[in-house]
Amino acid sequence: MANGRKRIESIDLLRGVVMVIMALDHVRDYFSRDAFLFDPADMTKTDGIFFFTRWITHFCAPIFIFLSGIAAYLYGTRTTKKELSIFLLTRGAWLILLEVFVVTLAWTFNPTYPIHNLQVIWAIGFGMIALAGLIHLERRLILLTGLLLVAGHNLLDNIHASGHGPLSFLWSFLHEPGSYKFGNALYMIRYPVLPWVGVMTIGYYLGGLYATGFDPEMRKVTLLSLGFGAISLFLVLRSWDVYGDPSHWSVQHNAILTVCSFLNVTKYPPSLLYILMTLGPAMIFLVFAERWQSRVSYPIPFKPLKPLREKITVFGRVPMFYYLAHLYLIHALAMTAAVLQGYKASDMILGGRVNASAALKGYGFSIGIVYLVWIGVILLLYPLCQKYDQYKRAHLRQYWWLSYL
């Protein structure tokens, strides 16, 4: 945290875990042969390994956005509401520009910008802009707003705005993903903002659990209750299959795929069940991460994990640096892999999503290679992130811009 505040290690650890998992999803995009052939959620073609390789990464976006809300609350404990609003507005605008120009370039390596895939950084940016106003409400109204957006937005699933006019664009911005052409560029709105604003708003409210002087045991009890409550509500609502997700589950030809179908909830936009399924375990993780941190001597089963935990926490302290670095690194490695498989390097300069590229037909590797590349990416990123973390902590008060990267 900026301004000399001691960082909360359990939050950094959770953030670091999801950043590491996130890289698996993006390595899969650029290296998996099957990713070019079918959706891992297609129950007629997928298998358990390929499905769960995708499913585990569902935890990343909601946790990252939820923790951004907590971070906003903690930042606000050191400033006035006005100063916090200005910070959220400027940081939100910065993140949107970052998504449009820097992140897009990482995905495509195409400086002509034929496509802008507006995803998680865009959603965080607009979430912060919305939060800049919401923080001035009473705390109960802040919580109510977040809960209504998360729990109620699926009531809008049957409302559609056809065409590509202003009304359709507005509806895609708010709730239903869509693609729109402006000039020569295609803008794909993958993360409509309504539910994500709700997730960040709930995170901001629960940031109060980490306020100075708040009873740590009460915090743990609260998070455990909320976490297990979210998981229980997910299981009940998914079993009833009446509300909370537009996609229905069904019994498949084997037990593993039946479980996959049950867990196959909607991310675009994130349904109520998707959010319950991901944030419930996240809250429980925060409790156990805090308990591990508070132990002076680790029990024998946990001692080998301590060095790994410390390394993962490094990623959680520099999330934006990690995010940008991992995208450029993965794409660069994929370009090298394509050349080794007989393709041209220019085939990895994209005009759309990588797994929709006709020039790369036949490209890709087995799921085992995907996991090996993922491990290699994490190992390559660690020393870079460690160096940047050290630099950021030493110079944060000297250079204001470090709080934006």
Secondary structure as the mmCIF struct_conf table of DSSP 4:
data_model
#
loop_
_struct_conf.conf_type_id
_struct_conf.id
_struct_conf.beg_label_comp_id
_struct_conf.beg_label_asym_id
_struct_conf.beg_label_seq_id
_struct_conf.end_label_comp_id
_struct_conf.end_label_asym_id
_struct_conf.end_label_seq_id
TURN_TY1_P TURN_TY1_P1 ASN A 3 GLY A 4
HELX_LH_PP_P HELX_LH_PP_P1 ARG A 5 ARG A 7
HELX_RH_AL_P HELX_RH_AL_P1 GLU A 9 PHE A 31
STRN STRN1 SER A 32 SER A 32
TURN_TY1_P TURN_TY1_P2 ARG A 33 ARG A 33
HELX_RH_3T_P HELX_RH_3T_P1 ASP A 34 PHE A 36
TURN_TY1_P TURN_TY1_P3 LEU A 37 LEU A 37
TURN_TY1_P TURN_TY1_P4 PRO A 40 ALA A 41
TURN_TY1_P TURN_TY1_P5 MET A 43 LYS A 45
HELX_RH_AL_P HELX_RH_AL_P2 GLY A 48 TRP A 55
HELX_RH_3T_P HELX_RH_3T_P2 ILE A 56 PHE A 59
HELX_RH_AL_P HELX_RH_AL_P3 CYS A 60 GLY A 76
TURN_TY1_P TURN_TY1_P6 THR A 77 ARG A 78
BEND BEND1 THR A 79 THR A 79
HELX_RH_AL_P HELX_RH_AL_P4 LYS A 81 LEU A 97
HELX_RH_PI_P HELX_RH_PI_P1 LEU A 98 VAL A 103
HELX_RH_AL_P HELX_RH_AL_P5 THR A 104 THR A 108
TURN_TY1_P TURN_TY1_P7 PRO A 111 THR A 112
STRN STRN2 ILE A 115 LEU A 118
HELX_RH_AL_P HELX_RH_AL_P6 VAL A 120 LEU A 134
TURN_TY1_P TURN_TY1_P8 ILE A 135 HIS A 136
BEND BEND2 LEU A 137 LEU A 137
HELX_RH_AL_P HELX_RH_AL_P7 ARG A 139 GLY A 152
HELX_RH_3T_P HELX_RH_3T_P3 HIS A 153 LEU A 156
TURN_TY1_P TURN_TY1_P9 ASP A 157 ASN A 158
BEND BEND3 GLY A 163 GLY A 165
HELX_RH_AL_P HELX_RH_AL_P8 PRO A 166 LEU A 174
TURN_TY1_P TURN_TY1_P10 HIS A 175 HIS A 175
BEND BEND4 GLU A 176 GLU A 176
STRN STRN3 GLY A 178 PHE A 182
TURN_TY1_P TURN_TY1_P11 GLY A 183 ASN A 184
STRN STRN4 ALA A 185 ILE A 189
BEND BEND5 TYR A 191 TYR A 191
HELX_RH_AL_P HELX_RH_AL_P9 VAL A 193 LEU A 206
HELX_RH_3T_P HELX_RH_3T_P4 GLY A 207 TYR A 210
BEND BEND6 ALA A 211 ALA A 211
TURN_TY1_P TURN_TY1_P12 THR A 212 GLY A 213
HELX_RH_AL_P HELX_RH_AL_P10 PRO A 216 TRP A 240
TURN_TY1_P TURN_TY1_P13 ASP A 241 ASP A 241
BEND BEND7 VAL A 242 GLY A 244
BEND BEND8 PRO A 246 SER A 247
HELX_LH_PP_P HELX_LH_PP_P2 HIS A 248 TRP A 249
BEND BEND9 HIS A 253 ASN A 254
HELX_RH_AL_P HELX_RH_AL_P11 ALA A 255 LEU A 263
TURN_TY1_P TURN_TY1_P14 LYS A 267 PRO A 270
HELX_LH_PP_P HELX_LH_PP_P3 SER A 271 SER A 271
HELX_RH_AL_P HELX_RH_AL_P12 LEU A 272 SER A 294
BEND BEND10 VAL A 296 SER A 297
HELX_RH_3T_P HELX_RH_3T_P5 ILE A 300 PHE A 302
TURN_TY1_P TURN_TY1_P15 LYS A 303 PRO A 304
HELX_RH_AL_P HELX_RH_AL_P13 LEU A 305 ARG A 317
BEND BEND11 VAL A 318 VAL A 318
HELX_RH_AL_P HELX_RH_AL_P14 PRO A 319 LEU A 340
TURN_TY1_P TURN_TY1_P16 GLN A 341 GLY A 342
HELX_RH_3T_P HELX_RH_3T_P6 ALA A 345 MET A 348
BEND BEND12 ILE A 349 ILE A 349
BEND BEND13 GLY A 351 GLY A 352
HELX_RH_3T_P HELX_RH_3T_P7 VAL A 354 ALA A 356
HELX_RH_3T_P HELX_RH_3T_P8 ALA A 358 LEU A 360
TURN_TY1_P TURN_TY1_P17 LYS A 361 GLY A 362
STRN STRN5 PHE A 365 PHE A 365
HELX_RH_AL_P HELX_RH_AL_P15 ILE A 367 HIS A 395
TURN_TY1_P TURN_TY1_P18 LEU A 396 GLN A 398
HELX_RH_3T_P HELX_RH_3T_P9 TRP A 400 TYR A 404
#
